Amino acid sequence: MPKKPLEALSEPMFYVLMALHRQNLCGADIVTWVNKKTGGRVALGPGTLYTILPKLTDEGILQEVGTEGRKRTYTMTEKGGMLYEAECQRLQQVVRDIDREGDEHRLPFKKEA
Amino acid sequence: MAIRKELPFAWYEVDAVEAWLDEQVQQGLRLTGVKSIFGKQCIFEENTDGPTRYRVHIKPKDGYYTRQEEYRETMRELGWEYVDQLNYRADIYRAARPDAVEINTDEEALRDTLRSANRLELVSSLLIIMMIPFMVRNNLQYMKHYDGIYDMLLDGSALLAVSVALLAIFWLVMAVFGILRSVRLRQRYLLDRSYHPDPEVRKRKRIRIVLLALWGMSALILVVVIFTSSGKLQDVPLSDCPVVLLESLCPEEAAQLDYNNEYGNAPFGIAGKYLLYSFATYRQDGPTIWPEGEGVGRGYIPFSYWVNVMDIHSESLAEKYYAEQVAARDDWQAVQVKGWDQAMYRRYTTNLRQEFRSDQLPETPDWQQQILLLRLGSRVVTIGYDGEADMYPRLNTLYGRRYTSSTSAAAT
């Protein structure tokens, strides 16, 4: 059965890219970095990570750059960098849209009569 | 000391397995491995490392085995110790330190694995249920060849039928339980880990005991029947036959018997043993007639004489068996043959299909058959003759072999 192509970045995937944006990291370091950065909000464990890593490497978004014992170190490719930048811009746009809408919509939802 | 415990859940019931393992931790046990022998046997030892927790981790579908070493190293760094493989799709890890980062099995991987495991369980359960009617039908067809319960009891077939019925119930219980488990599993979210297995463990233990009892009884019956029935047949001399042979009954036909043709229809005697009786069968078949030339087309045997001697374990069983044989057909005629407690005679025409009660056999011309059923104590003797001669006036000749001094009593 052919593998399903990556359609959208999930939140854990985005944070994996964020972790590798400025540095090369191994699996355990990626998990630790994301947990620290998000205060544990993003549930990225080794189980999730090793479902994400093969997908991102198969898509050419990440690549291995080194092996030390059993550990492998990953880096983001140029394609990965572009994808990460595009996703950042999209999320910034989302935040701007929220801001433009003002604070009122954050009040408890009330349907107009 | 290693303690073995049967895992009461399927490998893919992740939440239940984890909760059950946590209960074992509370009982002071530490999981050291899993063996697959008739289900999953968990091997524990005494836990001296303090409290811990276990996680069943569903392996990602893609790329796991090429990264297995790296995977386990990452797990180790994040505080997880690999324990054993639960299934080719699932591993068990133990938290080696309290601050171990939660494994967080990927939900999609878990969902896909569950879906396929669930589908497999449903399909196999349904297939088992669909097979049960065939099993029962074959059993009933097999039973059709018997004249009644005592007939079936003597050679163990009645017990075999019970064994098959128990096996059918075993499969049915297992399949229904499989379907129910599969349906219930769909209704709970495994990753919230709120499942409390205690009552379920008790229920499953009961079901397991029922299944084991059904399977055990079925196997036990089978073993008893096999071991009490000798698979080996022994040659016995015709001179052991307790009634007269064809030579005394129809000398003109007996003259045609060919004792030297061991590849043809040479007369013979064989003996064997079944559950509740031992038997000896003696046959004296006429030569095969080949209307289209020797060995060409279909031949037939113009006359056949056979004696089946059954020495049944008890006289009362022999009486009941005899009565059942008599009741099975309405054309028996009561006769008296000296030296026997009971005697019945019947004459009828038959053909291959009627004889074996099967429409699947080829059509053949009818032939005449005469049967004499005798009982003395626990011995039941059936004498059959196919051929032209009329046996009725000669019935008391059969008595002659047992009491050589007097053979004069006439059949009534």
Interface residues (C-beta under 8 A of the other chain):
Chain A: K3 C26 G27 A28 V31 T32 N35 A43 L44 G45 P46 G47 T48 L49 Y50 T51 I52 L53 P54 K55 T57 D58 G69 R70 K71 R72
Chain B: H57 I58 P60 D62 G63 Y64 R67 E69 E70 Y71 R72 E73 T74 M75 E77 L78 W80 V101 E102 I103 N104 T105 D106 E108 A109
